Amino acid sequence: MSETASSEAFPALMPELAALIIEALNLDITPAGIAPDARLYGEGLGLDSIDMLEIALVVSKRYGFQLRSESDDNTRIFASLRSLADYIAEHRTQ
């Protein structure tokens, strides 16, 4: 996806991604309840490694690319909703 196309789609991506995470993990919050820069793993949203695997699976299905568990970038990618959305905007095929 081109940089222009990904930057145009980005404002809608964070609430869409937040809703996808909430649905996948059956969380009892609204998309607005996930702060863009709050940590997803551990402190912050309080997700664990199983939750992160579930997010990786739904992101892969929805956006058409694989997130690999062995990637050295996972800490950065899954740091927050914003960092995950940034990564998706750069790599999505759908």
N, C-alpha and C positions, 0 to 999 in steps of 0.2 A: 504494500500500500504506500502511496506517495506521502511525503511529509505534509503536503497541503491537505490531502484527503484525511489523514489521521488527525491533524490539528483541528479540522472542521468538525470531525465526529467526536472529539474528545469531551466537550462539555456534556454531551448526553451519555457518554460512556460510564462515568463514575456512578450516577444513580442507577443505571442499568446493571452495572456490575454489583453494586451493593444489594440490589433486589435479587440478583442471581445467587449471591452468597447466602442471603437470608433464606431463600427458598431451598437451596441445596442442603443447608445445615439445620433447617427448621428452627431458626432463631426467633425469639419473641421481641423483635425490635423493628423499627421502620428503616427504610434506606437512609433517611435523614439522620438516624441514630448512629450511623457509622461515620465518624469524623474522618475526613479525607487523609489526614496525616497521623491518625492514631495507629499504634501498632496493632497488627492483626494477630500475631502469634504471642502467646503468653500475656504479659501486661497489655492493657488496652482492651481490645475486643475479647481477649482471653481464649483464643483458639489453640488447639493442640495439634500435634503432628498428623493425627488421623483427619482432623478438620481440613488441614492444609492439603492433604492428598485428595480429599473430596472436592475442594475448590479447584485443584489442578485438573481433575477429571471433567468437571462441568465447564471450566474455561476451555479446555481442549475441544470438547464437543461443540460448544457454542461459537467459538471464534476460529476454529479450524487449524490449530497448531498445537504441538505437544509441549508441555512443560515437563521437563525431565527431573526426576527425584535426585539424580546425581549431579545436577548442575551446580557449579560453584557460585552462580549468581542468585540462587534461590533466596538467600538471606536478604539481598537487596530487592529482588522482585516482590517478595511477599512481606516486605517491611510495613507497608500501609496500603490502603485502598488506592491512594494516588499513585504509588510506585507500581502496583499491579496494573492499574489502568494505563499508565505510561507504557509499560511493557506490552500490553495487549494492543494498544494503538500502533505500536511499531511493528508488531509481528502478525497481526490477524490476517486471515485470508478470507474470512466471511463477514 
